[in-house]
Amino acid sequence: MKNQNQCPKCGSEKLGYLESVPDMDDGWPPDHAIIGYQETTEPGWLESTKTTKHEMEAYICASCGFLEYYAKNPAAIRFENIPGFRWKK
């Protein structure tokens, strides 16, 4: 939907755009997240963690509800640090 003016699932042209996508764990205003990584730098009782979040945008079809998410700056994402991420073959 990002590059076409039509839903790839139902063909509708009734599309909406979300400039930012709030993180599921955050309140309002959104923290512009979803894709990110977390590093634990010190094991034990006093673990310190570092989390990096990346801005997301979304397109939604108002007819069928199909939703597409896009990272605004995918080149900045360290995919290898995202738990559960793997490259599709």
C-alpha positions in Angstrom: 0.0 0.0 0.0 2.9 2.3 0.6 3.7 2.6 -3.1 0.3 1.9 -4.5 -3.0 3.6 -4.0 -4.8 0.3 -3.6 -5.1 -2.4 -1.0 -3.2 -5.6 -2.2 -5.8 -7.8 -0.5 -9.2 -6.5 -1.6 -8.3 -3.8 -4.2 -10.0 -0.9 -2.3 -8.6 2.6 -2.7 -9.9 3.6 0.7 -6.6 3.7 2.6 -5.4 5.4 5.7 -2.0 6.4 7.0 -0.6 6.5 10.5 2.5 8.8 10.6 3.7 7.1 13.9 2.8 3.8 15.6 2.6 3.8 19.4 4.5 1.1 21.2 2.1 -1.5 22.6 3.6 -1.0 26.1 3.4 2.8 26.1 0.7 5.2 26.9 0.0 8.4 24.9 1.9 10.2 23.4 3.4 7.3 21.5 7.1 6.3 21.8 7.4 5.5 18.1 8.5 2.0 18.5 7.8 -1.7 17.8 11.1 -2.8 16.2 14.0 -2.5 18.5 16.6 -4.5 20.4 17.6 -4.9 24.0 21.2 -5.5 25.3 22.0 -6.7 28.8 25.4 -5.4 29.6 25.9 -6.7 33.2 24.5 -10.1 34.4 23.4 -10.5 38.0 21.3 -8.6 40.4 22.0 -5.2 39.0 21.5 -5.8 35.3 21.7 -2.7 33.1 19.9 -2.7 29.8 19.9 -0.5 26.8 16.9 -0.4 24.5 16.9 1.3 21.1 13.6 2.0 19.3 12.9 2.8 15.7 10.1 4.9 14.3 7.4 3.1 12.5 4.6 4.1 10.2 1.5 2.1 9.0 -1.0 2.0 6.2 -4.5 0.5 6.7 -7.3 -0.5 4.4 -10.5 1.0 5.7 -12.5 -1.6 3.7 -10.9 -5.0 4.8 -8.7 -3.9 7.6 -5.4 -5.1 6.1 -2.5 -3.4 7.8 1.1 -2.8 6.7 3.9 -1.6 9.0 7.1 0.0 7.8 10.3 1.0 9.5 11.0 4.7 8.7 14.8 4.1 8.7 15.5 0.4 8.2 19.2 1.0 7.5 19.6 2.0 11.2 18.1 -1.2 12.6 20.5 -3.8 14.0 18.4 -6.8 13.0 20.9 -9.3 14.4 20.1 -7.9 17.9 16.3 -8.4 17.7 15.3 -11.5 19.7 13.7 -14.1 17.4 14.7 -12.3 14.2 16.1 -14.4 11.3 16.6 -13.7 7.6 14.0 -15.2 5.4 15.6 -17.6 2.8 
